[in-house]
Amino acid sequence: MAKATKTIRQSLKYPPQYANYFAANQALFNRVVAFYFDCIQAHEGILSLKNKQALTALEKLTHATASSPHPVMPLTDLACRHQCGPWFGPRIFFFPQNMAST
């Protein structure tokens, strides 16, 4: 028999300027998801692989390594097409530990 669970909703308290960080992270996440969706559509054989094999195949297609310096669909192209400033990598924001108490 299934065990009952209780859902707790708690609103986050953060300074108003962090709303921009959340929006930027959401936009970046959506672009990366769309990129990988396009990658899988272009290489449908990935869908027939097991999870770990599919992950390895996607990494080979999208990440430059010493053994594969020029991937077919480089993830870095996504950052270059959608740059928001002089830094070309994806932006990940870190918040102070005491953010919830402000």
Secondary structure, 3 states (H helix, E strand, C coil): CCCCCCCCCCCCCCCCCHHHHHHHHHHHHHHHHHHHHHHHHHCHHHHHCCHHHHHHHHHHHHCCCCCCCCCCCCHHHHHHHCCCCCCCCCCCCCCCHHHHHC
